[in-house]
Amino acid sequence: MRVTITQAKRQLHKLMRQAEAGEEVILTSDGRDAARLVGTAGTPKRNQKPRPQSKEAIRAKVRKSAERIKIKTRAP
């Protein structure tokens, strides 16, 4: 898919999703190819951490953090 830079400014989020899905997006300037958006398949998202599975897991995590900074928590 070829898109002018002006068009890309208006629809960057859509173009990013298309690139992530595997489609190659070429940005053009003055009728010439200027840049290419491609997905980075397999690259983990930054700061992505698994979420705790249950309330108990969350409580345990909070207790552990509280112990580390020496805050008293009430018992469940």
Protein Blocks (a to p, Z undefined) as FASTA:
>chain_A
ZZdfklmmmmmmmmmmmmmnopacdddeehiafbdcdddehiacehiacddfbfklmmmm
mmmmmmmnopacddZZ
